[in-house]
Amino acid sequence: MDRYEIIIYWSAEDNAYIAEVPELPGCMAHGKNYESALKNAKEAAALWIKTAKEFNDPIPEPKGRRLVYA
């Protein structure tokens, strides 16, 4: 679960940080600060995977992106 990419950004409209897990369709969370958005996204991803397993739905493999510095 920790290998999935999480994108976190500020939403002025929602007045909160939004955290999306793009590899898990529809998986997103929010928080009042960066850390809480990240924590909530990890919990949402774990629940997404648990639900997919219960319904025998496919679970995407994490792409495992990593930063490369030139």
C-alpha positions as CSV (number, residue, x, y, z in Angstrom):
1,M,0.0,0.0,0.0
2,D,2.9,2.4,0.7
3,R,4.1,2.0,-2.8
4,Y,1.2,3.8,-4.5
5,E,1.8,7.4,-5.6
6,I,-0.1,10.0,-3.6
7,I,-0.6,13.5,-4.9
8,I,-1.4,16.2,-2.4
9,Y,-2.4,19.7,-3.2
10,W,-4.2,22.6,-1.5
11,S,-7.8,23.3,-2.5
12,A,-8.9,26.9,-1.8
13,E,-12.5,25.9,-2.8
14,D,-12.5,23.2,-0.1
15,N,-10.2,25.0,2.3
16,A,-8.3,21.7,2.8
17,Y,-5.5,19.6,1.4
18,I,-6.6,17.1,-1.1
19,A,-4.8,13.8,-1.4
20,E,-5.4,11.6,-4.5
21,V,-4.2,8.1,-5.2
22,P,-4.3,8.1,-9.0
23,E,-3.6,4.4,-9.4
24,L,-6.7,3.4,-7.4
25,P,-9.6,4.9,-9.3
26,G,-11.7,7.2,-7.1
27,C,-9.4,6.9,-4.1
28,M,-8.9,10.3,-2.5
29,A,-9.0,12.0,0.9
30,H,-8.6,15.4,2.5
31,G,-7.2,16.9,5.6
32,K,-6.7,20.2,7.4
33,N,-3.0,20.0,6.9
34,Y,-0.5,18.1,4.6
35,E,0.2,15.4,7.2
36,S,-3.5,14.6,7.9
37,A,-4.3,14.5,4.2
38,L,-1.4,11.9,3.7
39,K,-2.6,9.8,6.7
40,N,-6.2,9.9,5.5
41,A,-5.1,8.9,1.9
42,K,-3.1,5.9,3.2
43,E,-6.2,4.8,5.2
44,A,-8.4,5.3,2.1
45,A,-6.0,3.3,0.0
46,A,-6.0,0.4,2.5
47,L,-9.8,0.4,2.5
48,W,-9.9,0.6,-1.3
49,I,-7.7,-2.5,-1.5
50,K,-9.6,-4.4,1.2
51,T,-12.9,-3.7,-0.6
52,A,-11.5,-4.8,-4.0
53,K,-10.3,-8.0,-2.4
54,E,-13.7,-8.7,-0.9
55,F,-15.3,-8.3,-4.3
56,N,-12.5,-10.0,-6.2
57,D,-12.0,-6.9,-8.2
58,P,-8.6,-6.3,-9.8
59,I,-6.0,-4.4,-7.8
60,P,-3.6,-2.4,-9.9
61,E,0.1,-3.0,-9.2
62,P,1.9,0.1,-8.0
63,K,4.0,1.7,-10.7
64,G,6.8,2.4,-8.2
65,R,7.8,5.7,-9.5
66,R,10.9,7.1,-8.0
67,L,12.7,10.4,-8.3
68,V,15.8,10.7,-10.5
69,Y,18.1,13.6,-10.0
70,A,20.3,14.8,-12.9
